[in-house]
Amino acid sequence: MLAAMQDLSSKTVLVTGASSGIGAKIAARLHEHGATVLMAGRDEEKLKDKASAIGIASTNIIACDIANDLDGFRSALSDIPTPNVLINSAGMARNVPFLNVNEDAYDDVFGINVRAVFFVTRALVSEWLAKDINGIVLTISSQMGHVGGPNRSVYCASKHAVEGMMKALTVEFASKGLRFLTLCPTFVDTPLARQTLSDPDMRAWVDASIPAGRLVTTSEVADTAAFLVSDSAAMITGSAVMLDGGWTAA
């Protein structure tokens, strides 16, 4: 299995949300394993800087706001090699009490976490079916796609939606050689998470909820993603792969 994971040279991978955090780490790891990596994100300068640091050519970036400019994204697809792997890593949260959620916050979260995932995935699936490509869609979901949490009604709703979406697409397209799955980490050790967890009550809740006793690292997320898009994982489809330190088992 490890040998197969080391060779992703047959994969051309499009990673959304690739300019920072989990998406950037996944892009770097897949590049290390030999994949041709295409990086998508909103900020062209950040994408160029991150691509340069990883060793990915600047021609392999797509600067586009997939939440608000799907036409621009679809147009950009015609200028790059057709990916045979899509990793939906772009996402966001608005963690506020349910009664304080306004329509803008709801639309923002669902716009990137659900709507963009739906239509970016559809654009790639359309290409794959037309060109007879056996494609893979790995969507970075969350343990919150399987449980609930305080002040997370919108985020949980969006991730539960993504889980259902990937299952439905599996049923519809597995016979066409396409794979759809989700990767569901617990809180990931990033600067943003550390800022969120600076609240003592929040930190206490998270620590008490993870039997393994720690956050997951971006490297662990990236390594798991590398396996899931490898040929060793060919029969993993329609599944939610938990990377949650036991949160959903408790």
Backbone torsions as a table, in degrees:
resi	resn	phi	psi	omega
1	MET	NA	-45.1	-178.7
2	LEU	-62.9	-37.9	179.5
3	ALA	-63.2	-41.9	179.5
4	ALA	-65.1	-39.4	-179.9
5	MET	-61.7	-31.0	-174.9
6	GLN	-71.6	-18.7	-177.4
7	ASP	-116.1	98.3	174.9
8	LEU	-110.9	27.7	-174.2
9	SER	-66.8	-17.5	178.0
10	SER	-85.9	-1.6	-174.9
11	LYS	-103.9	132.2	167.8
12	THR	-111.0	112.8	-166.3
13	VAL	-114.0	127.3	172.7
14	LEU	-100.8	119.9	179.7
15	VAL	-111.6	119.4	174.1
16	THR	-86.8	159.1	-177.5
17	GLY	62.0	36.5	-168.5
18	ALA	-90.4	-0.6	-174.5
19	SER	-83.4	-10.0	-178.9
20	SER	-162.5	170.8	170.8
21	GLY	58.4	-138.5	-175.7
22	ILE	-60.8	-44.3	-178.2
23	GLY	-59.9	-43.5	179.6
24	ALA	-64.7	-41.2	179.6
25	LYS	-65.7	-40.3	177.1
26	ILE	-63.4	-44.7	179.0
27	ALA	-57.8	-44.4	-179.5
28	ALA	-64.4	-43.4	-177.1
29	ARG	-66.9	-42.4	-179.9
30	LEU	-67.5	-35.7	174.6
31	HIS	-61.0	-41.5	178.0
32	GLU	-61.0	-32.6	-179.0
33	HIS	-88.0	8.3	171.9
34	GLY	98.1	0.3	179.6
35	ALA	-72.5	150.4	166.3
36	THR	-82.1	118.2	-172.1
37	VAL	-110.9	129.3	175.1
38	LEU	-110.7	126.1	-173.4
39	MET	-108.5	126.5	179.2
40	ALA	-118.0	142.1	177.9
41	GLY	-173.9	173.9	-175.7
42	ARG	-80.5	-33.3	-171.0
43	ASP	-101.5	107.3	-174.9
44	GLU	-62.0	-41.1	-178.5
45	GLU	-66.6	-41.7	177.4
46	LYS	-64.2	-40.0	177.3
47	LEU	-61.7	-45.7	-180.0
48	LYS	-61.5	-43.4	180.0
49	ASP	-63.4	-44.4	-178.9
50	LYS	-68.6	-41.6	178.4
51	ALA	-60.9	-42.9	179.0
52	SER	-62.0	-41.9	-179.9
53	ALA	-64.9	-34.1	-179.6
54	ILE	-79.6	-29.3	-175.0
55	GLY	100.1	24.0	179.4
56	ILE	-101.7	137.0	-176.4
57	ALA	-64.0	144.9	180.0
58	SER	-65.4	-19.6	176.5
59	THR	-71.4	-11.3	-177.9
60	ASN	-100.0	28.5	177.0
61	ILE	-119.4	149.0	175.5
62	ILE	-123.5	109.0	176.9
63	ALA	-91.7	105.2	-175.1
64	CYS	-160.4	141.1	175.9
65	ASP	-89.0	94.8	-173.2
66	ILE	-68.8	-16.8	177.6
67	ALA	-75.9	-27.2	-172.8
68	ASN	-125.8	-5.5	-177.1
69	ASP	-140.9	63.5	179.7
70	LEU	-66.6	-31.2	175.9
71	ASP	-62.3	-41.2	177.2
72	GLY	-62.9	-39.4	177.7
73	PHE	-64.4	-46.9	-179.5
74	ARG	-61.8	-36.8	177.0
75	SER	-65.1	-40.9	-179.0
76	ALA	-64.3	-29.0	179.9
77	LEU	-60.1	-29.7	-178.3
78	SER	-73.5	-12.1	-177.2
79	ASP	-101.8	2.4	-177.5
80	ILE	-128.7	161.4	173.1
81	PRO	-59.5	143.8	179.9
82	THR	-67.7	117.9	178.0
83	PRO	-67.2	148.4	169.3
84	ASN	-107.2	3.6	173.0
85	VAL	-137.7	133.6	173.3
86	LEU	-118.4	127.1	172.9
87	ILE	-114.8	109.6	178.1
88	ASN	-82.2	94.8	-178.5
89	SER	-107.7	-18.9	179.5
90	ALA	-63.4	135.8	179.3
91	GLY	-171.3	171.7	179.6
92	MET	-158.4	167.1	177.1
93	ALA	-137.0	151.9	169.6
94	ARG	-131.3	93.6	-172.3
95	ASN	-92.8	94.9	179.6
96	VAL	-138.8	158.5	177.3
97	PRO	-56.1	146.8	-176.5
98	PHE	-51.5	-43.9	-176.6
99	LEU	-72.4	-10.3	178.8
100	ASN	-102.6	-0.1	-179.3
101	VAL	-72.8	121.6	176.0
102	ASN	-99.4	172.5	-174.5
103	GLU	-65.7	-34.5	179.6
104	ASP	-64.6	-43.7	179.2
105	ALA	-62.9	-43.4	178.1
106	TYR	-59.8	-48.5	-178.1
107	ASP	-64.6	-37.9	178.6
108	ASP	-61.2	-48.7	-176.9
109	VAL	-67.4	-48.0	-179.4
110	PHE	-69.8	-27.3	179.6
111	GLY	-62.6	-41.8	-178.4
112	ILE	-94.2	-38.8	-174.1
113	ASN	-78.6	-25.5	-176.1
114	VAL	-122.3	-59.1	-175.0
115	ARG	-60.7	-47.4	-179.5
116	ALA	-64.9	-42.1	177.6
117	VAL	-59.1	-43.9	-178.6
118	PHE	-60.2	-51.4	-171.6
119	PHE	-82.8	-29.3	172.1
120	VAL	-65.8	-44.4	176.9
121	THR	-60.6	-43.4	-178.9
122	ARG	-63.0	-37.9	178.7
123	ALA	-61.5	-42.0	179.9
124	LEU	-72.2	-42.5	179.6
125	VAL	-60.3	-40.0	177.8
126	SER	-59.2	-44.0	177.4
127	GLU	-62.4	-45.2	-176.9
128	TRP	-63.6	-43.1	-179.8
129	LEU	-65.9	-38.8	-180.0
130	ALA	-67.3	-32.3	-175.4
131	LYS	-106.3	7.6	179.3
132	ASP	55.7	49.2	179.1
133	ILE	-102.6	133.3	174.9
134	ASN	-84.3	95.1	-172.6
135	GLY	-98.3	164.4	-179.7
136	ILE	-130.5	133.6	172.2
137	VAL	-117.9	116.8	174.0
138	LEU	-113.0	116.4	-179.8
139	THR	-104.7	126.8	176.5
140	ILE	-76.9	106.9	179.9
141	SER	-100.6	-133.2	-176.0
142	SER	-170.4	157.3	168.4
143	GLN	-56.2	-26.2	-179.0
144	MET	-72.1	-3.9	169.0
145	GLY	-82.5	1.1	-176.5
146	HIS	-131.4	-13.3	179.5
147	VAL	-135.2	-177.5	173.5
148	GLY	-113.8	168.6	178.6
149	GLY	-157.4	153.2	-179.6
150	PRO	-65.2	138.3	177.6
151	ASN	64.0	23.2	-176.4
152	ARG	-128.1	29.4	-176.1
153	SER	-60.2	-45.1	-177.2
154	VAL	-71.5	-45.6	-179.3
155	TYR	-62.2	-47.4	178.3
156	CYS	-59.7	-43.2	179.7
157	ALA	-60.3	-41.4	-178.3
158	SER	-67.6	-39.0	-178.8
159	LYS	-75.2	-34.7	172.3
160	HIS	-62.0	-37.1	178.4
161	ALA	-63.0	-43.2	179.4
162	VAL	-63.0	-40.2	178.7
163	GLU	-59.7	-45.4	178.7
164	GLY	-65.5	-37.9	179.7
165	MET	-60.2	-49.0	-177.3
166	MET	-65.3	-35.1	176.6
167	LYS	-66.1	-43.9	179.9
168	ALA	-62.4	-41.1	179.7
169	LEU	-67.4	-33.9	175.7
170	THR	-60.3	-48.6	-179.3
171	VAL	-60.8	-37.6	-175.8
172	GLU	-77.5	-32.6	-168.1
173	PHE	-125.3	1.7	179.9
174	ALA	-59.1	-35.5	-179.6
175	SER	-69.5	-13.6	177.5
176	LYS	-92.7	4.1	179.0
177	GLY	86.0	16.6	179.6
178	LEU	-102.2	145.7	178.2
179	ARG	-119.5	140.8	178.6
180	PHE	-135.3	128.9	178.5
181	LEU	-155.8	166.0	179.2
182	THR	-121.9	149.7	173.7
183	LEU	-115.5	125.0	-167.2
184	CYS	-121.4	85.6	178.4
185	PRO	-79.7	157.9	166.4
186	THR	-78.6	-164.5	177.5
187	PHE	-57.0	128.2	-176.4
188	VAL	-98.2	138.8	-177.2
189	ASP	-73.7	86.2	177.3
190	THR	-127.3	164.8	176.8
191	PRO	-55.3	-38.6	179.8
192	LEU	-65.2	-43.2	179.3
193	ALA	-65.0	-40.4	179.6
194	ARG	-62.7	-34.2	176.3
195	GLN	-65.8	-45.7	177.9
196	THR	-60.4	-40.2	-174.9
197	LEU	-84.5	5.0	174.9
198	SER	-70.5	-17.1	174.4
199	ASP	-75.0	120.7	-174.5
200	PRO	-58.7	-39.1	179.9
201	ASP	-66.4	-41.5	178.1
202	MET	-62.9	-45.3	-179.2
203	ARG	-62.1	-40.5	179.6
204	ALA	-63.7	-41.8	178.5
205	TRP	-63.2	-45.5	-178.9
206	VAL	-65.3	-47.1	-178.8
207	ASP	-60.3	-38.2	-179.0
208	ALA	-73.5	-17.8	-174.3
209	SER	-95.4	-11.7	-177.7
210	ILE	-108.0	102.2	-179.3
211	PRO	-55.9	-31.6	-179.9
212	ALA	-70.5	-16.9	170.7
213	GLY	84.6	14.3	178.7
214	ARG	-157.8	168.1	174.2
215	LEU	-77.1	162.7	173.1
216	VAL	-88.7	151.6	-179.8
217	THR	-96.8	158.8	176.4
218	THR	-63.1	-32.5	177.5
219	SER	-63.9	-38.8	179.0
220	GLU	-67.4	-38.5	176.2
221	VAL	-63.1	-45.9	-177.4
222	ALA	-65.4	-41.2	179.5
223	ASP	-64.3	-39.9	178.3
224	THR	-66.2	-40.8	177.4
225	ALA	-61.1	-41.0	179.6
226	ALA	-60.5	-41.5	176.8
227	PHE	-65.0	-45.3	-173.5
228	LEU	-65.3	-27.7	178.1
229	VAL	-94.4	1.4	178.8
230	SER	-82.6	165.9	179.2
231	ASP	-68.4	-20.0	177.3
232	SER	-64.4	-21.6	-177.2
233	ALA	-102.8	24.3	-171.6
234	ALA	-58.5	-27.0	-179.2
235	MET	-99.7	9.9	174.6
236	ILE	-94.3	104.4	178.3
237	THR	-150.3	148.1	-176.4
238	GLY	72.3	13.4	-174.0
239	SER	-108.5	152.8	169.6
240	ALA	-107.0	114.9	-178.1
241	VAL	-94.0	114.1	-175.0
242	MET	-84.6	129.8	176.5
243	LEU	-126.9	57.1	-164.3
244	ASP	-120.3	12.4	178.7
245	GLY	60.4	20.9	178.1
246	GLY	94.6	4.9	-176.9
247	TRP	-52.8	-50.2	-173.9
248	THR	-79.6	-5.9	176.5
249	ALA	-88.3	-19.3	-173.6
250	ALA	-75.5	NA	NA
